[in-house]
Amino acid sequence: MSGKAPAIGPDADREVLLQAARDLRLRQQVPEALALLAQLQARHPRFSRLYQERGHCHVIQRDAAAAVEALQAAVRLNPTLPASWDMLQQLYRLLGDPARAAGAAQQLAMLRRLPPAVVAANSLYADGDLAEAEAVLGGYLQHHGDNAGAQRLLARIHLDRHELEKAEARLEALLAQAPDYHEARLDYAMVLLQQQKHQKARQQAERLLRHDPAHRDYLKQYAAACIGLGDHEPVIDLYGRLLADGCRSQGEAADLRLWRGNALKAVGRRDEAVADYRASLAARPGHGVAWFSLANLKTYRFTDEDIANLRAAAAQPEVQEMDLVYLNYALGKALEDRGDYESSWRCYEKGAALRRTASRYRPDIAAACALRLKQVFTAEVFAERRGWGAPDPAPIFILGLPRSGSTLVEQILASHTEVEGTQELTEIDRYAAELCGRDPDCRLPQTPEALLDLTADQARALGIRFLAETAVYRRLGRPYFIDKMPNNFWHIGLIHLILPQAKIIDVRREPMACGFSNLKQLFGADNQEFTYAASDMARHYRTYLDLMRHWDEVLPGRVLRVNYEDVVVDLESAVRRMLDHCGLAFEPGCLSFHETQRSVRTPSSEQVRQPLGRSGLVQWENYAPWLAPLRDELGDALTTYRA
């Protein structure tokens, strides 16, 4: 025996290494096998079968307690390991624990009743081997296509790959076959929610709750759908009830406090939101998203103790990558408020770099999409289709780039007695994806020329569909409503074809201020991944300008451009201009927009509840020494953005 485990190379395959550890065990080289498994765990801490193998090793060493600990870790990660349950059953009996032995025996019996292929696929899925699990299921379903468990697992694989349309279709077919398969219905509600189909998701959650009104997972799914629909007040009480009923773990308590805090923030109950974020941190001190949520209030100021705790959490060796991202953005905001701009920038930069490693955004794809849209949507195309679409003037689209002042403009217009603010609606983007496909990297229209195949009747039907599907977000009965999805600037051609009487407002911000504000903001959406590098941000800004110039050329006067700086400098003139564009009479309430009570879900929610200030115009100048790459890449956009 060598006494040493072989070193793991950076590209070593985990299955090869697991087999190497197994071979060492079979040769009775147990210490070497355990050392190799320890190295494997450092690289792949959620690989269930390494813990199962460790259990085998400890059984050989006659260390029952260590074997049980290893096997329990294995089945926590992967409940479909028959060998682990079998060994646990025997070990529990050996240790004089008949109750646990019976539980393990029950799990083993359940697995043995299932088709071996389904058990194997579940085990592969639990360890993240999606392709292998899919291959096993594909072969099995060719001969047993009616197996509901296999169908559900295949849908979950689609979900994990973000193939949401495939997952939805498979689960829909499965539930038609097995309507009482509640676990599959919960998955279906989750898939709908991830596609922003909030009303349908809520309907599925309501159906589940009719079956089991106290089921905590069903209640959480219902609450998430309500939030998507803008119903925050009842969710606050629902989360409160779940907390009062007792949580299954500190982790659940941390999540519920976080979610309740987010709902409180959306309705403007800031102090209560802070209290819940604090309670979330009390339950899970390194909870990165709770720290970030405090920072994302924009008005919260971190104490010295907070900053020390943030740094300590970020320095923990076991900190998860996403927690580290959240902690760096929160620490960046904390240090910015202290005037330590260089340290603040380094934190923002580190958080963004971590996010960019997982990003699929490619600026060349975005630029190519803009070029295709310009080639497809000519003035002649619009002239030939004049009069198409649903003639309803109700929608007001506010679009542009994130962090450009669109939430401010929405709040101003929503302060008018004839206008209702909703949220960033996803319907238009979904229609574009249905008709044109979606680029997998930037999630932009893949074949925009497909829109030219629409007939007049289809364009009208799509406009009517938009009005019907967005009706659920309209609660006040006002004649006009706002869709404030910034990325709709890509879809102005589609909007004009299906809703020719809708109003469109492009909110634009000075490029350095806009770029900096985006670079320091952590977004939750995949379609904002251009904000994690200065070069990507600058190129995206230039692409946005280029496409907006095209819309102005082929649809002259269709889009009102509102410069954020003009709103700040002369609010009343800007308000009158916007209202005039929308065909609305001037109302003084639009000038006191910060007093309007409504739910706001964007990062600017607290800022638009305060009187207008000018600090946002020059904030970026504090970071000028580190923004040279942004400035250089923006080029002439620095001067032409107002042209």
PEGI-V686074 format. One record per backbone hydrogen bond with DSSP energy under -1.0 kcal/mol. NH is the residue of the N-H (numbers start at 1). CO is the residue of the C=O. If there is no record, write none. Layout:
BEGIN
{{NH,CO} {NH,CO}}
END
This chain:
BEGIN
{{12,9} {17,13} {18,14} {19,15} {20,16} {21,17} {22,18} {23,19} {24,20} {25,21} {26,22} {27,23} {28,25} {29,24} {30,28} {33,29} {34,30} {35,31} {36,32} {37,33} {38,34} {39,35} {40,36} {41,37} {42,38} {43,39} {44,40} {47,44} {50,47} {52,48} {53,49} {54,50} {55,51} {56,52} {57,53} {58,54} {59,55} {60,56} {61,57} {62,59} {63,58} {67,63} {68,64} {69,65} {70,66} {71,67} {72,68} {73,69} {74,70} {75,71} {76,72} {77,73} {78,74} {85,81} {86,82} {87,83} {88,84} {89,85} {90,86} {91,87} {92,88} {93,89} {94,90} {95,91} {96,93} {97,92} {101,97} {102,98} {103,99} {104,100} {105,101} {106,102} {107,103} {108,104} {109,105} {110,106} {111,107} {112,108} {113,109} {119,115} {120,116} {121,117} {122,118} {123,119} {124,120} {125,121} {126,122} {127,123} {128,125} {129,124} {130,128} {133,129} {134,130} {135,131} {136,132} {137,133} {138,134} {139,135} {140,136} {141,137} {142,138} {143,140} {144,140} {147,144} {151,147} {152,148} {153,149} {154,150} {155,151} {156,152} {157,153} {158,154} {159,155} {160,156} {161,157} {162,159} {163,158} {164,162} {167,163} {168,164} {169,165} {170,166} {171,167} {172,168} {173,169} {174,170} {175,171} {176,172} {177,173} {178,174} {181,178} {182,180} {185,181} {186,182} {187,183} {188,184} {189,185} {190,186} {191,187} {192,188} {193,189} {194,190} {195,191} {196,193} {197,192} {198,196} {201,197} {202,198} {203,199} {204,200} {205,201} {206,202} {207,203} {208,204} {209,205} {210,206} {212,208} {215,212} {219,215} {220,216} {221,217} {222,218} {223,219} {224,220} {225,221} {226,222} {227,223} {228,224} {229,225} {230,227} {231,226} {232,230} {236,232} {237,233} {238,234} {239,235} {240,236} {241,237} {242,238} {243,239} {244,240} {245,241} {246,243} {253,249} {254,250} {255,251} {256,252} {257,253} {258,254} {259,255} {260,256} {261,257} {262,258} {263,259} {264,260} {265,261} {266,262} {267,263} {268,265} {269,264} {270,268} {273,269} {274,270} {275,271} {276,272} {277,273} {278,274} {279,275} {280,276} {281,277} {282,278} {283,279} {284,280} {287,284} {288,286} {291,287} {292,288} {293,289} {294,290} {295,291} {296,292} {297,294} {298,295} {307,303} {308,304} {309,305} {310,306} {311,307} {312,308} {313,309} {314,310} {315,311} {316,313} {319,316} {324,320} {325,321} {326,322} {327,323} {328,324} {329,325} {330,326} {331,327} {332,328} {333,329} {334,330} {335,331} {336,332} {337,333} {339,336} {340,335} {341,339} {344,340} {345,341} {346,342} {347,343} {348,344} {349,345} {350,346} {351,347} {352,348} {353,349} {354,350} {355,351} {356,352} {357,353} {358,355} {366,362} {367,363} {368,364} {369,365} {370,366} {371,367} {372,368} {373,369} {374,370} {375,371} {376,372} {377,373} {378,376} {382,378} {383,379} {384,380} {386,383} {388,385} {390,498} {396,481} {397,503} {398,483} {399,505} {400,486} {409,405} {410,406} {411,407} {412,408} {413,409} {414,410} {416,413} {419,416} {420,480} {425,423} {430,426} {431,427} {432,428} {433,429} {434,430} {435,431} {436,432} {437,433} {439,444} {443,439} {446,437} {447,436} {450,447} {451,448} {452,449} {453,450} {454,451} {459,455} {460,456} {461,457} {462,458} {463,459} {464,460} {465,461} {466,462} {467,463} {468,464} {469,465} {470,466} {473,470} {474,471} {480,418} {481,394} {482,420} {483,396} {484,423} {488,485} {489,486} {490,487} {491,488} {495,491} {496,492} {497,493} {498,494} {499,495} {502,499} {503,395} {505,397} {506,560} {507,399} {508,562} {514,510} {515,511} {516,512} {517,513} {518,514} {519,515} {520,516} {521,518} {528,525} {531,528} {537,533} {538,534} {539,535} {540,536} {541,537} {542,538} {543,539} {544,540} {545,541} {546,542} {547,543} {548,544} {549,545} {550,546} {551,547} {552,548} {553,549} {554,550} {555,551} {558,555} {560,504} {562,506} {564,508} {567,563} {568,564} {569,565} {570,566} {574,570} {575,571} {576,572} {577,573} {578,574} {579,575} {580,576} {581,577} {582,578} {583,580} {584,579} {590,587} {591,588} {595,592} {596,593} {600,266} {605,602} {608,604} {610,607} {617,614} {621,618} {622,619} {623,620} {624,621} {626,623} {627,624} {631,627} {632,628} {633,629} {634,630} {635,631} {637,634} {638,635} {639,636} {640,636} {641,637} {643,640}}
END
